[in-house]
Structure formats: C-alpha cells, structure tokens
Amino acid sequence: MTDRWRGGTPVIASRIDGNLGLLGDDWPATFPVGDDAALAAQLLSARDDPAMLPGLCDRAARRAPLFTAEAEAAAPRRIAGGLLPA
C-alpha cells in the first residue's frame, strides 16, 4: 500500500449516506449520527485495540482503487453511457 487510502488516515465515520457511499455499508468503524457515546466507544477502541487502526488502513487500501483519478473520471462516463439508448 503506497498511500494508505488516499490521505493516509484510518477512518471512523458517522453513518451518513455520503460516508457509507465512500467507505461501504459494512465499514466497521461507524457510529450513528449524533450518538456521542457510540463515537466515544469507537475512539476508545482505536486507542485500546492494537489491530483496529491497521485493520482500517487495510480495508481502506482495498477501496483506494475506487478513488484513483482514472476511476473518478470514468464514473460519470459510465453513468451517462447507461442513460443513452443502446
């Protein structure tokens, strides 16, 4: 893994559509919007579980190809192509 996701930071995120669209519905380090206790639990896990952050980085690395410049440029063409008759 050369850039550890695109920014190099393991992600703990709220369960909003935009985050889940990027991370995937099965991302393990999410919490319900506005649930401070659930966020705190995720942060404590990140602190206390030595496998959590490397695991998040590994999962992120598997998703990184979805966000290359080439993949980002191809996505609108693929969507637009699906809207046109064959």
N, CA, C and O atoms as a DFTB+ gen file, in Angstrom:
344 C
 N C O
     1  1       0.856      -1.165       0.000
     2  2       0.000       0.000       0.000
     3  2       0.898       1.221       0.000
     4  3       1.716       1.387       0.904
     5  1       0.761       2.061      -0.979
     6  2       1.686       3.184      -1.098
     7  2       1.203       4.448      -0.406
     8  3       2.019       5.208       0.114
     9  1      -0.096       4.691      -0.387
    10  2      -0.538       5.951       0.204
    11  2      -1.566       5.779       1.309
    12  3      -2.169       6.756       1.754
    13  1      -1.776       4.522       1.765
    14  2      -2.690       4.231       2.875
    15  2      -3.991       4.991       2.736
    16  3      -4.274       5.942       3.465
    17  1      -4.775       4.532       1.763
    18  2      -6.030       5.179       1.350
    19  2      -5.565       6.357       0.543
    20  3      -4.448       6.300       0.029
    21  1      -6.276       7.360       0.393
    22  2      -5.790       8.487      -0.378
    23  2      -5.190       9.559       0.519
    24  3      -4.398      10.370       0.040
    25  1      -5.538       9.592       1.804
    26  2      -4.994      10.606       2.685
    27  2      -4.094      10.064       3.775
    28  3      -3.428      10.840       4.460
    29  1      -4.055       8.757       3.956
    30  2      -3.179       8.158       4.942
    31  2      -3.730       8.086       6.348
    32  3      -2.974       7.834       7.287
    33  1      -5.026       8.301       6.524
    34  2      -5.611       8.308       7.843
    35  2      -6.693       7.239       7.949
    36  3      -7.586       7.194       7.102
    37  1      -6.641       6.374       8.968
    38  2      -7.742       5.432       9.168
    39  2      -9.022       6.212       9.476
    40  3      -8.971       7.264      10.112
    41  1     -10.158       5.701       9.029
    42  2     -11.401       6.470       9.089
    43  2     -12.377       5.879      10.097
    44  3     -12.700       4.692      10.049
    45  1     -12.842       6.727      11.008
    46  2     -14.000       6.473      11.865
    47  2     -15.025       7.506      11.420
    48  3     -14.736       8.702      11.403
    49  1     -16.220       7.050      11.059
    50  2     -17.162       7.962      10.420
    51  2     -18.588       7.764      10.918
    52  3     -18.969       6.677      11.352
    53  1     -19.362       8.839      10.846
    54  2     -20.789       8.719      11.143
    55  2     -21.477       7.971      10.003
    56  3     -21.011       7.987       8.863
    57  1     -22.580       7.322      10.324
    58  2     -23.301       6.505       9.347
    59  2     -24.249       7.399       8.538
    60  3     -25.469       7.281       8.643
    61  1     -23.673       8.287       7.740
    62  2     -24.479       9.061       6.804
    63  2     -24.234       8.501       5.410
    64  3     -23.206       7.878       5.148
    65  1     -25.196       8.733       4.522
    66  2     -25.123       8.144       3.188
    67  2     -23.814       8.442       2.476
    68  3     -23.233       7.549       1.858
    69  1     -23.338       9.679       2.549
    70  2     -22.099      10.034       1.845
    71  2     -20.909       9.237       2.347
    72  3     -20.100       8.755       1.554
    73  1     -20.800       9.097       3.661
    74  2     -19.691       8.314       4.214
    75  2     -19.810       6.848       3.819
    76  3     -18.823       6.229       3.421
    77  1     -21.007       6.295       3.926
    78  2     -21.198       4.883       3.590
    79  2     -20.989       4.639       2.103
    80  3     -20.539       3.564       1.706
    81  1     -21.315       5.636       1.275
    82  2     -21.060       5.501      -0.151
    83  2     -19.576       5.397      -0.457
    84  3     -19.174       4.681      -1.374
    85  1     -18.774       6.101       0.301
    86  2     -17.319       6.047       0.111
    87  2     -16.689       4.835       0.775
    88  3     -15.819       4.181       0.201
    89  1     -17.135       4.542       1.985
    90  2     -16.488       3.508       2.784
    91  2     -17.090       2.123       2.580
    92  3     -16.403       1.114       2.739
    93  1     -18.362       2.073       2.231
    94  2     -19.086       0.808       2.123
    95  2     -20.001       0.624       3.322
    96  3     -19.684       1.049       4.433
    97  1     -21.132      -0.012       3.084
    98  2     -22.115      -0.220       4.152
    99  2     -21.581      -1.062       5.303
   100  3     -22.082      -0.971       6.424
   101  1     -20.577      -1.873       5.035
   102  2     -20.063      -2.775       6.064
   103  2     -18.811      -2.236       6.768
   104  3     -18.111      -2.985       7.449
   105  1     -18.530      -0.939       6.603
   106  2     -17.352      -0.353       7.257
   107  2     -17.486      -0.543       8.764
   108  3     -18.522      -0.196       9.332
   109  1     -16.460      -1.086       9.428
   110  2     -16.608      -1.457      10.839
   111  2     -16.548      -0.297      11.825
   112  3     -17.027      -0.437      12.950
   113  1     -15.994       0.808      11.455
   114  2     -15.780       1.904      12.408
   115  2     -16.726       3.064      12.110
   116  3     -16.306       4.166      11.758
   117  1     -18.017       2.773      12.264
   118  2     -19.008       3.827      12.083
   119  2     -19.858       3.931      13.340
   120  3     -19.866       3.040      14.190
   121  1     -20.570       5.041      13.430
   122  2     -21.449       5.273      14.577
   123  2     -22.659       6.058      14.087
   124  3     -22.553       6.798      13.109
   125  1     -23.802       5.914      14.745
   126  2     -24.989       6.663      14.336
   127  2     -24.777       8.172      14.499
   128  3     -24.116       8.626      15.433
   129  1     -25.344       8.922      13.582
   130  2     -25.243      10.381      13.637
   131  2     -25.777      10.882      14.978
   132  3     -26.861      10.493      15.412
   133  1     -25.006      11.742      15.619
   134  2     -25.425      12.360      16.870
   135  2     -25.240      11.499      18.103
   136  3     -25.575      11.928      19.207
   137  1     -24.713      10.291      17.940
   138  2     -24.545       9.380      19.073
   139  2     -23.133       9.538      19.637
   140  3     -22.203       8.834      19.245
   141  1     -23.004      10.471      20.557
   142  2     -21.696      10.774      21.143
   143  2     -21.085       9.570      21.858
   144  3     -19.873       9.363      21.804
   145  1     -21.916       8.782      22.521
   146  2     -21.403       7.617      23.239
   147  2     -20.833       6.587      22.264
   148  3     -19.806       5.969      22.542
   149  1     -21.498       6.403      21.125
   150  2     -21.002       5.450      20.125
   151  2     -19.696       5.951      19.513
   152  3     -18.786       5.161      19.261
   153  1     -19.600       7.248      19.274
   154  2     -18.341       7.810      18.783
   155  2     -17.238       7.598      19.813
   156  3     -16.132       7.185      19.466
   157  1     -17.537       7.881      21.076
   158  2     -16.543       7.686      22.129
   159  2     -16.090       6.227      22.181
   160  3     -14.905       5.953      22.369
   161  1     -17.023       5.295      22.015
   162  2     -16.671       3.878      22.025
   163  2     -15.737       3.549      20.864
   164  3     -14.787       2.786      21.036
   165  1     -15.992       4.112      19.685
   166  2     -15.111       3.877      18.542
   167  2     -13.713       4.445      18.815
   168  3     -12.710       3.804      18.502
   169  1     -13.653       5.623      19.386
   170  2     -12.355       6.235      19.684
   171  2     -11.593       5.438      20.744
   172  3     -10.375       5.281      20.652
   173  1     -12.312       4.936      21.747
   174  2     -11.657       4.101      22.755
   175  2     -11.148       2.803      22.131
   176  3     -10.066       2.327      22.475
   177  1     -11.918       2.243      21.229
   178  2     -11.462       1.038      20.529
   179  2     -10.197       1.332      19.729
   180  3      -9.258       0.537      19.723
   181  1     -10.181       2.479      19.057
   182  2      -8.993       2.856      18.284
   183  2      -7.776       2.989      19.187
   184  3      -6.658       2.653      18.796
   185  1      -8.005       3.482      20.398
   186  2      -6.906       3.630      21.352
   187  2      -6.469       2.294      21.944
   188  3      -5.275       2.041      22.107
   189  1      -7.447       1.438      22.264
   190  2      -7.167       0.249      23.062
   191  2      -6.959      -1.034      22.259
   192  3      -6.324      -1.966      22.754
   193  1      -7.470      -1.102      21.050
   194  2      -7.366      -2.320      20.234
   195  2      -6.225      -2.134      19.233
   196  3      -6.371      -1.382      18.269
   197  1      -5.107      -2.798      19.445
   198  2      -3.951      -2.570      18.567
   199  2      -4.185      -2.991      17.120
   200  3      -3.436      -2.578      16.235
   201  1      -5.198      -3.796      16.862
   202  2      -5.467      -4.241      15.491
   203  2      -6.434      -3.321      14.751
   204  3      -6.548      -3.409      13.529
   205  1      -7.130      -2.442      15.468
   206  2      -8.186      -1.661      14.823
   207  2      -7.655      -0.720      13.738
   208  3      -8.104      -0.787      12.594
   209  1      -6.725       0.137      14.075
   210  2      -6.260       1.125      13.093
   211  2      -5.559       0.483      11.901
   212  3      -5.830       0.869      10.764
   213  1      -4.666      -0.487      12.120
   214  2      -4.101      -1.166      10.949
   215  2      -5.177      -1.870      10.118
   216  3      -5.088      -1.911       8.891
   217  1      -6.191      -2.423      10.787
   218  2      -7.280      -3.067      10.057
   219  2      -8.057      -2.081       9.204
   220  3      -8.431      -2.394       8.074
   221  1      -8.299      -0.897       9.735
   222  2      -8.988       0.139       8.962
   223  2      -8.137       0.573       7.770
   224  3      -8.658       0.797       6.677
   225  1      -6.846       0.688       7.983
   226  2      -5.954       1.056       6.877
   227  2      -5.959      -0.020       5.797
   228  3      -5.956       0.295       4.607
   229  1      -5.965      -1.276       6.200
   230  2      -6.004      -2.367       5.219
   231  2      -7.303      -2.339       4.420
   232  3      -7.287      -2.483       3.198
   233  1      -8.422      -2.154       5.108
   234  2      -9.714      -2.074       4.406
   235  2      -9.729      -0.877       3.457
   236  3     -10.208      -0.975       2.328
   237  1      -9.207       0.236       3.920
   238  2      -9.173       1.435       3.090
   239  2      -8.316       1.214       1.852
   240  3      -8.658       1.666       0.759
   241  1      -7.214       0.522       2.031
   242  2      -6.330       0.264       0.890
   243  2      -7.046      -0.556      -0.177
   244  3      -6.817      -0.363      -1.371
   245  1      -7.915      -1.476       0.254
   246  2      -8.668      -2.265      -0.724
   247  2      -9.692      -1.416      -1.476
   248  3     -10.069      -1.751      -2.599
   249  1     -10.144      -0.318      -0.863
   250  2     -11.103       0.569      -1.526
   251  2     -10.413       1.667      -2.342
   252  3     -11.043       2.282      -3.202
   253  1      -9.151       1.913      -2.085
   254  2      -8.430       3.010      -2.730
   255  2      -8.522       3.006      -4.251
   256  3      -8.631       4.084      -4.837
   257  1      -8.485       1.852      -4.929
   258  2      -8.585       1.890      -6.392
   259  2      -9.885       2.515      -6.911
   260  3      -9.949       2.956      -8.058
   261  1     -10.909       2.550      -6.071
   262  2     -12.168       3.186      -6.478
   263  2     -12.021       4.695      -6.628
   264  3     -12.848       5.346      -7.267
   265  1     -10.964       5.249      -6.037
   266  2     -10.816       6.699      -5.963
   267  2      -9.582       7.230      -6.672
   268  3      -9.125       8.333      -6.374
   269  1      -9.037       6.462      -7.603
   270  2      -7.946       6.979      -8.416
   271  2      -8.508       8.021      -9.366
   272  3      -9.717       8.073      -9.589
   273  1      -7.652       8.836      -9.918
   274  2      -8.099       9.848     -10.884
   275  2      -8.795       9.182     -12.067
   276  3      -9.795       9.691     -12.573
   277  1      -8.264       8.044     -12.506
   278  2      -8.852       7.345     -13.656
   279  2     -10.249       6.822     -13.325
   280  3     -11.166       6.940     -14.138
   281  1     -10.412       6.248     -12.141
   282  2     -11.724       5.732     -11.739
   283  2     -12.722       6.866     -11.576
   284  3     -13.879       6.740     -11.976
   285  1     -12.286       7.961     -10.999
   286  2     -13.175       9.116     -10.825
   287  2     -13.599       9.695     -12.172
   288  3     -14.751      10.094     -12.340
   289  1     -12.687       9.743     -13.119
   290  2     -13.017      10.275     -14.450
   291  2     -13.939       9.333     -15.215
   292  3     -14.784       9.785     -15.988
   293  1     -13.784       8.039     -15.010
   294  2     -14.599       7.064     -15.745
   295  2     -16.024       6.980     -15.217
   296  3     -16.934       6.644     -15.975
   297  1     -16.239       7.269     -13.967
   298  2     -17.562       7.103     -13.357
   299  2     -18.645       7.923     -14.054
   300  3     -19.690       7.356     -14.374
   301  1     -18.463       9.223     -14.312
   302  2     -19.526       9.969     -14.997
   303  2     -19.803       9.443     -16.409
   304  3     -20.947       9.428     -16.861
   305  1     -18.744       9.012     -17.098
   306  2     -18.951       8.450     -18.441
   307  2     -19.758       7.157     -18.374
   308  3     -20.622       6.909     -19.216
   309  1     -19.472       6.344     -17.377
   310  2     -20.205       5.088     -17.220
   311  2     -21.671       5.373     -16.897
   312  3     -22.562       4.726     -17.446
   313  1     -21.921       6.321     -16.027
   314  2     -23.298       6.670     -15.659
   315  2     -24.020       7.257     -16.875
   316  3     -25.140       6.852     -17.187
   317  1     -23.385       8.206     -17.559
   318  2     -24.010       8.832     -18.724
   319  2     -24.265       7.800     -19.822
   320  3     -25.300       7.831     -20.487
   321  1     -23.321       6.896     -20.001
   322  2     -23.496       5.859     -21.020
   323  2     -24.694       4.979     -20.725
   324  3     -25.352       4.500     -21.648
   325  1     -24.985       4.761     -19.460
   326  2     -26.144       3.964     -19.091
   327  2     -27.465       4.675     -19.314
   328  3     -28.520       4.040     -19.320
   329  1     -27.416       5.973     -19.497
   330  2     -28.650       6.739     -19.726
   331  2     -29.032       6.814     -21.205
   332  3     -30.173       7.132     -21.540
   333  1     -28.085       6.523     -22.077
   334  2     -28.317       6.621     -23.516
   335  2     -28.834       5.300     -24.064
   336  3     -28.455       4.232     -23.584
   337  1     -29.703       5.372     -25.073
   338  2     -30.173       4.126     -25.675
   339  2     -29.017       3.392     -26.353
   340  3     -28.065       4.009     -26.830
   341  1     -29.118       2.088     -26.384
   342  2     -28.034       1.266     -26.975
   343  2     -27.907       1.489     -28.458
   344  3     -27.052       0.882     -29.103
